[in-house]
Amino acid sequence: MNRTERFYRIDQMLHERRLVPIKVFLDELDISRATFKRDMEYLRERLHAPIVWDRDAGGYRFESALAIGPAYELPGLWFSAGELYALLAAQKLLADIEPGILAAQLAPLQSRLAALLDASGHPAAEIAKRVRLLTMNRRSVEPRFFSELALALMERRRIEIDAWNRGRDTLDTRVVSPQRLVHYRDNWYLDAWCHLRGALRNFSVDAIQRVAPRKEKARDVAAAKLDAHFASSYGIFNGKPKAKAVLRFTPERARWVRSERWHRDQVGEILPEGGYRLTVPYADERELLMDIQRHGAHVVVEAPAALRARVAEEANKVIAQYR
């Protein structure tokens, strides 16, 4: 049995027998005295187990009186896929934040995450070596701007920003009320109320080139309204959905796509010949177009006609590049 399994067995034996001699532990756990001592030290110091050695009775027992101190809690035997991903993702997010952003404040949290991974019975370093989370297309963020955005967000203050609009290749100045920071597809975005437009907007944090705090309090937008605006359509491009894309995938590609979650309101249908039809709402086709193109000839846009024409137009442009 691994170390975590031994922890549970030790706990069980102490609860069932009240007093357990060390020889009984060694025989039932089939471990050496040195290993047992290390396990006991970990249980006491790291997991705060109230285990004491009763010299008169000649065995270990739980302390009878409830001691004032940290709560005693055993770790899970192993993390589920979701729990392991959450811990590793949290570790990676903290490690990937640009140098200088909350480094001192985050160090204790990183240590705590490492301790949680260690408590699974396997060293955090070994897990990190054997389980990898890979990021793609990550854009660097200016540390100072990230910190200023986070501070304004928490203090509920308006800010003035200069944001590069990649589509128009212009630098736009806006006064905004920050609502939340979003980490999406390995990049950071700011959801905010734009006081110039009088509407919700989102800004890519890496495109922000100046942040100036203002004295005015931020305008608060209800969480339900934020979700309705930013999460109702496909991808990072937000707004009320203008259409639903109907995509038909070949049987070969369907094996992958039918297990994917493109949108919270998507509708999937397995077709008789083994293909897959996916319907997703969208407000702006730019990101959706990129995801369609990565499947090449394995996907056909069935509707709407405007999106179908846009995909065909882009395909013709690609062909023209190679003529």
FITOR-552481 format. One record per residue: x, y, z of N, C-alpha, C in turn. Coordinates in steps of 0.1 Angstrom, whole numbers, padded with zeros to 4 digits, always signed. Example, Ala and Ser with C-alpha at 12.3 -4.5 7.8 and 13.67 -1.06 7.14 Angstrom:
+0132-0057+0078+0123-0045+0078+0132-0033+0078+0128-0022+0071+0137-0011+0071+0129+0000+0079
// end
This chain:
+0009-0012+0000+0000+0000+0000+0009+0012+0000+0004+0023-0006+0011+0036-0006+0010+0043+0007+0016+0054+0008+0016+0062+0021+0003+0066+0025-0005+0072+0016-0018+0077+0019-0027+0065+0024-0026+0054+0018-0034+0042+0022-0030+0038+0037-0017+0039+0040-0013+0036+0053-0019+0046+0063-0019+0059+0059-0025+0069+0068-0039+0065+0072-0047+0061+0062-0061+0057+0065-0062+0045+0074-0052+0035+0071-0052+0023+0079-0048+0026+0094-0039+0035+0096-0035+0039+0109-0046+0046+0116-0053+0055+0109-0065+0062+0115-0076+0052+0119-0078+0042+0110-0089+0032+0112-0085+0024+0125-0072+0019+0126-0068+0011+0137-0069+0018+0150-0066+0031+0150-0067+0039+0163-0081+0041+0167-0090+0043+0157-0104+0045+0161-0111+0032+0165-0107+0020+0159-0113+0008+0163-0108+0002+0176-0095+0003+0178-0088-0004+0189-0085+0006+0201-0086+0018+0199-0084+0029+0209-0069+0030+0212-0062+0018+0215-0048+0018+0218-0041+0007+0209-0031+0011+0203-0024+0002+0193-0009+0002+0196-0003-0010+0200+0011-0011+0202+0018-0009+0188+0031-0005+0189+0038-0003+0177+0040-0015+0169+0042-0027+0176+0044-0040+0169+0032-0043+0160+0020-0040+0165+0008-0043+0157+0008-0035+0144+0012-0022+0146+0012-0014+0134+0022-0019+0123+0034-0023+0128+0044-0028+0119+0040-0041+0113+0033-0050+0120+0029-0063+0114+0018-0061+0104+0008-0053+0107-0004-0051+0098-0001-0042+0086+0008-0033+0088+0011-0024+0077+0023-0030+0069+0030-0039+0074+0042-0046+0068+0052-0035+0064+0056-0027+0073+0066-0017+0071+0076-0017+0082+0087-0010+0079+0098-0010+0089+0095+0000+0100+0102+0000+0111+0100+0009+0122+0103+0024+0118+0114+0025+0109+0117+0038+0104+0106+0044+0096+0100+0036+0087+0089+0041+0079+0077+0045+0087+0074+0037+0097+0063+0040+0106+0066+0053+0113+0078+0055+0118+0081+0068+0125+0079+0080+0116+0083+0078+0103+0081+0089+0093+0067+0092+0091+0059+0081+0090+0044+0083+0088+0038+0090+0100+0042+0086+0111+0036+0092+0124+0040+0107+0125+0052+0110+0121+0057+0124+0121+0049+0132+0111+0046+0127+0099+0039+0134+0089+0024+0136+0094+0018+0126+0100+0005+0127+0105+0003+0137+0115+0013+0138+0124+0012+0148+0135+0015+0162+0131+0026+0163+0123+0031+0177+0120+0024+0183+0108+0021+0175+0098+0016+0181+0085+0000+0180+0085-0005+0169+0090-0020+0167+0090-0026+0170+0104-0018+0174+0114-0023+0177+0127-0031+0166+0134-0027+0154+0132-0034+0143+0138-0031+0143+0153-0041+0142+0162-0038+0143+0177-0035+0129+0182-0024+0123+0177-0019+0110+0181-0008+0111+0192-0010+0104+0203+0000+0105+0213+0005+0091+0217+0017+0090+0223+0023+0078+0227+0020+0077+0242+0012+0066+0246+0009+0064+0260+0019+0054+0266+0029+0060+0273+0039+0051+0279+0034+0041+0288+0025+0045+0297+0020+0035+0307+0012+0023+0300+0004+0026+0290-0004+0016+0283+0004+0009+0273+0016+0015+0268+0024+0008+0258+0019+0008+0244+0013+0019+0240+0008+0020+0227+0004+0034+0223+0000+0036+0210-0004+0049+0205-0020+0050+0206-0024+0062+0208-0039+0065+0209-0041+0079+0205-0054+0082+0202-0058+0096+0200-0059+0103+0213-0055+0115+0213-0056+0123+0225-0071+0124+0229-0074+0121+0242-0088+0121+0246-0095+0134+0246-0088+0144+0251-0094+0158+0252-0092+0165+0238-0102+0172+0234-0100+0180+0221-0090+0191+0223-0079+0190+0216-0069+0201+0217-0073+0213+0208-0069+0224+0213-0071+0236+0205-0060+0237+0195-0063+0237+0182-0053+0237+0172-0059+0235+0158-0051+0233+0148-0056+0231+0134-0064+0219+0133-0074+0219+0125-0083+0207+0123-0075+0195+0117-0079+0184+0121-0072+0171+0116-0081+0166+0105-0074+0164+0093-0082+0159+0081-0072+0151+0073-0076+0139+0070-0068+0130+0061-0070+0135+0046-0059+0133+0039-0060+0136+0024-0068+0125+0017-0072+0129+0005-0079+0119-0004-0069+0108-0008-0074+0096-0011-0065+0085-0015-0058+0089-0028-0065+0096-0037-0060+0102-0049-0070+0112-0054-0065+0121-0062-0074+0132-0068-0082+0126-0080-0094+0131-0081-0101+0128-0094-0095+0135-0105-0099+0132-0117-0093+0140-0129-0095+0155-0127-0107+0158-0123-0111+0172-0122-0103+0179-0111-0101+0172-0099-0094+0178-0088-0079+0179-0091-0073+0169-0097-0059+0170-0101-0057+0181-0111-0066+0182-0121-0064+0193-0131-0065+0206-0124-0075+0208-0115-0077+0220-0108-0064+0224-0100-0058+0215-0093-0046+0218-0085-0034+0221-0094-0032+0213-0104-0021+0215-0114-0023+0228-0121-0036+0231-0125-0039+0243-0132-0036+0255-0124-0040+0254-0111-0038+0265-0101-0023+0268-0100-0015+0257-0098-0001+0258-0097+0005+0264-0110+0001+0260-0121+0006+0265-0134+0003+0279-0136-0010+0283-0133-0014+0297-0134-0005+0306-0125-0003+0302-0113+0006+0310-0104+0020+0310-0110+0025+0299-0115+0039+0299-0120+0040+0307-0133+0029+0308-0141+0030+0314-0154+0027+0329-0153+0022+0334-0141+0020+0349-0140+0033+0355-0142+0033+0366-0149+0046+0373-0152+0054+0376-0139+0067+0375-0140+0075+0378-0128+0072+0392-0122+0070+0392-0109+0068+0405-0103+0053+0407-0099+0044+0400-0105+0030+0401-0102+0027+0393-0089+0025+0400-0078+0021+0394-0066+0030+0382-0062+0043+0383-0065+0052+0372-0063+0053+0368-0048+0055+0378-0040+0056+0376-0025+0043+0370-0019+0032+0376-0024+0019+0372-0018+0015+0358-0023+0019+0353-0035+0015+0341-0040+0024+0329-0035+0036+0332-0030+0046+0322-0026+0040+0312-0016+0033+0317-0005+0027+0308+0005+0016+0299-0001+0008+0305-0011-0002+0297-0017+0004+0286-0026+0015+0289-0033+0022+0279-0041+0027+0267-0031+0032+0271-0020+0037+0261-0010+0026+0252-0005+0014+0258-0003+0002+0251+0002-0002+0241-0009-0003+0245-0021-0007+0237-0032+0003+0225-0033+0016+0228-0032+0026+0217-0032+0023+0207-0021+0020+0212-0009+0017+0203+0002+0005+0195+0000-0005+0200-0007-0017+0192-0010-0014+0181-0020-0006+0184-0030-0002+0174-0039+0007+0163-0032+0016+0168-0023+0024+0158-0015+0015+0149-0007+0004+0154-0002-0005+0146+0007-0012+0135+0000-0011+0135-0013-0017+0124-0021-0009+0112-0020+0003+0113-0014+0011+0101-0013+0022+0101-0024+0022+0111-0032+0032+0112-0043+0038+0126-0043+0051+0128-0043+0057+0141-0042+0052+0150-0054+0051+0163-0050+0046+0173-0060+0055+0174-0072+0068+0173-0070+0078+0173-0081+0076+0162-0090+0073+0150-0085+0071+0138-0093+0058+0139-0101+0048+0145-0095+0035+0147-0103+0037+0157-0114+0044+0167-0111+0047+0178-0121+0055+0172-0133+0064+0162-0130+0072+0156-0140+0064+0147-0148+0054+0140-0142+0047+0129-0149+0034+0134-0155+0028+0145-0150+0015+0151-0155+0018+0165-0160+0015+0168-0172+0019+0181-0178+0006+0188-0183+0006+0201-0181-0004+0210-0187+0003+0219-0197-0001+0218-0209+0006+0226-0220-0003+0237-0224+0003+0249-0225-0004+0261-0230+0000+0264-0244-0009+0270-0251-0006+0274-0265-0011+0289-0267-0003+0295-0276-0007+0309-0280-0009+0318-0268-0001+0316-0258-0001+0325-0247+0006+0338-0250+0000+0350-0247+0006+0363-0250+0010+0369-0237+0022+0375-0237+0027+0381-0224+0020+0393-0220+0019+0395-0207+0012+0406-0200+0022+0414-0193+0020+0427-0194+0028+0437-0187+0025+0436-0172+0035+0432-0163+0032+0429-0149+0025+0441-0142+0031+0453-0145+0025+0465-0138+0011+0468-0141+0007+0466-0154-0007+0468-0158-0016+0458-0152-0011+0445-0152-0020+0435-0146-0022+0438-0131-0012+0442-0124-0014+0446-0110-0024+0457-0108-0022+0468-0117-0031+0479-0116-0046+0476-0119-0047+0467-0129-0061+0463-0132-0067+0455-0121-0059+0446-0115-0064+0438-0103-0068+0447-0092-0059+0457-0089-0062+0466-0078-0075+0474-0080-0076+0480-0092-0088+0487-0095-0101+0478-0094-0099+0466-0098-0110+0457-0098-0115+0454-0084-0105+0452-0075-0109+0449-0061-0113+0461-0053-0108+0473-0057-0112+0485-0049-0124+0492-0055-0129+0486-0067-0141+0491-0073-0139+0506-0077-0128+0508-0085-0125+0522-0090-0125+0522-0105-0128+0533-0111-0127+0534-0126-0113+0536-0129-0109+0532-0142-0096+0535-0147-0097+0540-0161-0086+0546-0165-0085+0551-0179-0074+0542-0186-0077+0536-0197-0068+0527-0203-0066+0531-0218-0054+0528-0223-0051+0528-0237-0050+0514-0242-0059+0510-0251-0059+0496-0255-0058+0495-0270-0049+0486-0275-0046+0485-0289-0057+0476-0295-0064+0482-0305-0074+0475-0312-0067+0468-0324-0066+0455-0323-0058+0448-0334-0066+0448-0347-0079+0448-0347-0086+0448-0359-0085+0461-0367-0085+0472-0361-0083+0485-0367-0069+0490-0367-0060+0484-0359-0046+0488-0357-0046+0502-0351-0054+0505-0341-0055+0518-0335-0053+0517-0320-0049+0527-0314-0048+0528-0299-0059+0536-0294-0068+0529-0287-0081+0536-0282-0080+0539-0267-0084+0551-0264-0084+0555-0249-0098+0554-0244-0100+0547-0233-0113+0545-0228-0113+0546-0212-0124+0551-0207-0126+0551-0192-0136+0540-0190-0131+0530-0181-0139+0518-0179-0141+0515-0164-0152+0508-0161-0154+0503-0148-0151+0488-0148-0140+0483-0143-0136+0469-0143-0147+0460-0136-0151+0449-0142-0160+0440-0136-0154+0427-0132-0146+0421-0141-0139+0409-0137-0128+0406-0147-0118+0398-0142-0107+0393-0150-0110+0379-0154-0108+0376-0167-0111+0362-0172-0099+0356-0178-0096+0344-0174-0085+0336-0181-0091+0326-0190-0089+0329-0203-0096+0321-0214-0086+0317-0224-0085+0304-0227-0076+0299-0237-0062+0304-0235-0057+0304-0223-0043+0307-0219-0040+0322-0220-0051+0330-0220-0048+0345-0221-0058+0352-0211-0054+0364-0207-0062+0372-0198-0071+0382-0205-0083+0384-0200-0092+0394-0206-0099+0402-0194-0102+0414-0197-0109+0423-0187-0123+0425-0192-0133+0421-0185-0147+0425-0187-0149+0438-0180-0154+0447-0187-0156+0461-0181-0168+0468-0187-0173+0478-0180-0183+0487-0185-0176+0499-0191-0178+0501-0204-0171+0512-0211-0180+0525-0210-0175+0535-0204-0183+0547-0202-0185+0556-0215-0176+0554-0224-0177+0561-0237-0189+0555-0245-0189+0542-0246-0199+0535-0254-0212+0532-0246-0211+0534-0233-0223+0531-0225-0227+0516-0225-0218+0507-0226-0221+0493-0228-0209+0485-0223-0212+0472-0221-0202+0462-0217-0192+0459-0228-0179+0459-0225-0169+0455-0235-0159+0446-0228-0151+0439-0236-0140+0431-0230-0127+0435-0237-0116+0435-0230-0103+0440-0235-0093+0429-0233-0085+0426-0242-0074+0417-0240-0063+0424-0232-0060+0418-0221-0051+0425-0211-0037+0427-0217-0032+0418-0226-0019+0420-0232-0019+0432-0242-0031+0436-0246-0032+0448-0256-0033+0461-0248-0035+0461-0235-0035+0473-0227-0021+0479-0225-0019+0491-0229-0006+0497-0229-0005+0509-0219-0016+0513-0213-0015+0523-0202-0027+0521-0193-0025+0522-0180-0035+0522-0170-0034+0534-0161-0044+0542-0160-0044+0554-0151-0056+0553-0141-0054+0552-0128-0065+0551-0119-0073+0565-0118-0086+0564-0116-0094+0576-0114-0101+0575-0101-0106+0587-0096-0112+0588-0083-0126+0582-0083-0133+0583-0094-0147+0579-0094-0149+0564-0091-0159+0561-0084-0162+0547-0081-0166+0539-0094-0163+0527-0095-0167+0519-0106-0182+0516-0106-0188+0516-0118-0201+0512-0120-0202+0497-0119-0211+0492-0110-0213+0478-0108-0224+0472-0118-0221+0461-0124-0230+0454-0133-0233+0441-0126-0246+0437-0126-0250+0425-0119-0244+0413-0126-0240+0403-0118-0234+0391-0124-0243+0384-0135-0256+0384-0133-0265+0378-0142-0264+0385-0156-0263+0398-0155-0262+0406-0168-0248+0404-0174-0238+0402-0166-0224+0399-0172-0225+0386-0179-0231+0376-0173-0231+0363-0179-0240+0363-0191-0251+0370-0191-0259+0371-0203-0252+0377-0215-0244+0387-0212-0237+0394-0222-0224+0386-0227-0216+0381-0218-0203+0375-0221-0204+0360-0224-0213+0353-0218-0213+0339-0219-0224+0333-0227-0233+0342-0233-0244+0336-0241-0240+0333-0255-0229+0338-0260-0225+0335-0274-0212+0328-0274-0208+0323-0286-0196+0315-0287-0183+0323-0285-0174+0318-0277-0160+0323-0276-0160+0336-0268-0148+0343-0270-0146+0355-0262-0153+0367-0268-0157+0366-0281-0165+0377-0287-0179+0377-0282-0183+0388-0275-0195+0387-0267-0207+0395-0274-0218+0394-0267-0230+0401-0271-0241+0391-0273-0253+0396-0276-0264+0388-0277-0263+0379-0290-0265+0366-0289-0263+0358-0301-0271+0363-0313-0265+0363-0325-0272+0368-0337-0276+0356-0345-0270+0344-0343-0274+0333-0351-0269+0320-0344-0273+0309-0349-0268+0296-0344-0260+0289-0356-0248+0285-0353-0240+0278-0364-0243+0263-0363-0246+0258-0374-0249+0243-0375-0238+0237-0383-0230+0229-0376-0218+0223-0382-0219+0208-0383-0216+0202-0395-0216+0188-0396-0202+0182-0398-0198+0173-0389-0185+0168-0389-0185+0154-0395-0174+0150-0402-0173+0137-0408-0172+0126-0396-0175+0114-0400-0174+0103-0389-0160+0103-0383-0150+0105-0391-0136+0104-0385-0134+0115-0375-0138+0128-0378-0136+0139-0368-0146+0138-0357-0158+0132-0360-0168+0132-0349-0164+0124-0337-0154+0115-0338-0149+0107-0327-0143+0117-0316-0138+0128-0321-0132+0138-0311-0142+0148-0307-0149+0154-0318-0157+0166-0315-0169+0163-0306-0175+0151-0307-0187+0148-0300-0184+0148-0285-0172+0147-0281-0168+0147-0266-0164+0161-0262-0163+0171-0271-0159+0185-0268-0171+0193-0264-0167+0203-0255-0178+0213-0251-0174+0227-0257-0180+0231-0268-0177+0243-0274-0185+0255-0267-0196+0252-0262-0205+0263-0256-0214+0256-0247-0218+0264-0236-0227+0258-0226-0241+0255-0232-0245+0262-0242-0258+0259-0248-0258+0251-0261-0247+0244-0263-0246+0237-0276-0255+0225-0276-0259+0221-0288-0267+0209-0291-0260+0200-0300-0258+0187-0296-0251+0178-0305-0260+0166-0309-0258+0161-0321-0266+0150-0326-0257+0141-0334-0257+0128-0330-0249+0118-0337-0257+0114-0349-0251+0114-0361-0258+0111-0373-0258+0096-0377-0267+0091-0385-0268+0077-0388-0255+0071-0394-0248+0079-0402-0236+0074-0408-0224+0075-0400-0226+0080-0387-0214+0082-0378-0209+0096-0377-0214+0105-0385-0210+0119-0384-0216+0125-0372-0214+0138-0370-0219+0146-0358-0223+0160-0362-0235+0164-0358-0240+0177-0361-0239+0185-0348-0233+0196-0348-0231+0205-0336-0237+0219-0339-0246+0223-0330-0252+0236-0331-0248+0245-0319-0242+0257-0322-0237+0266-0312-0242+0280-0315-0246+0288-0305-0250+0302-0307-0237+0311-0308-0238+0321-0316-0226+0330-0317-0231+0344-0320-0223+0354-0316-0225+0368-0319-0216+0374-0329-0204+0368-0329-0193+0373-0338-0186+0361-0343-0185+0360-0356-0180+0347-0362-0165+0346-0362-0157+0356-0358-0143+0355-0359-0136+0343-0352-0139+0341-0340-0133+0330-0333-0139+0317-0338-0152+0317-0340-0158+0305-0345-0152+0301-0359-0149+0311-0367-0144+0308-0380-0130+0301-0379-0122+0306-0369-0109+0299-0367-0110+0285-0363-0120+0282-0354-0122+0268-0350-0127+0259-0361-0136+0265-0369-0141+0257-0381-0129+0254-0390-0121+0264-0393-0110+0262-0403-0100+0251-0398-0098+0250-0385-0088+0240-0381-0092+0226-0383-0105+0224-0386-0110+0210-0390-0110+0208-0405-0107+0218-0413-0105+0217-0427-0117+0210-0434-0114+0200-0442-0124+0194-0450-0133+0184-0442-0130+0183-0429-0138+0174-0420-0150+0180-0415-0153+0193-0418-0165+0199-0413-0172+0207-0424-0185+0208-0424-0193+0215-0434-0202+0224-0426-0203+0237-0429-0212+0246-0423-0226+0245-0430-0235+0240-0423-0249+0238-0429-0257+0251-0428-0255+0259-0418-0262+0271-0416-0255+0280-0405-0257+0293-0406-0265+0300-0415-0258+0303-0428-0264+0308-0438-0259+0309-0452-0247+0319-0451-0248+0330-0443-0238+0340-0442-0225+0334-0437-0225+0325-0427-0213+0319-0421-0208+0309-0432-0216+0302-0438-0212+0293-0448-0204+0300-0459-0210+0312-0464-0203+0319-0474-0190+0325-0469-0189+0329-0456-0177+0334-0451-0166+0323-0451-0169+0311-0447-0160+0300-0447-0155+0297-0461-0164+0297-0470-0160+0295-0484-0151+0306-0490-0154+0318-0486-0145+0329-0490-0131+0328-0485-0130+0324-0472-0117+0322-0466-0109+0311-0473-0117+0300-0476-0111+0288-0482-0105+0292-0496-0113+0300-0503-0108+0305-0516-0096+0313-0515-0095+0321-0505-0083+0330-0503-0071+0321-0501-0073+0311-0493-0062+0302-0490-0057+0295-0503-0067+0290-0511-0063+0284-0523-0056+0293-0532-0060+0306-0533-0053+0316-0541-0039+0318-0537-0036+0316-0524-0022+0318-0520-0013+0307-0526-0018+0296-0530-0010+0285-0534-0011+0283-0549-0018+0291-0556-0018+0290-0571-0006+0295-0577
// end
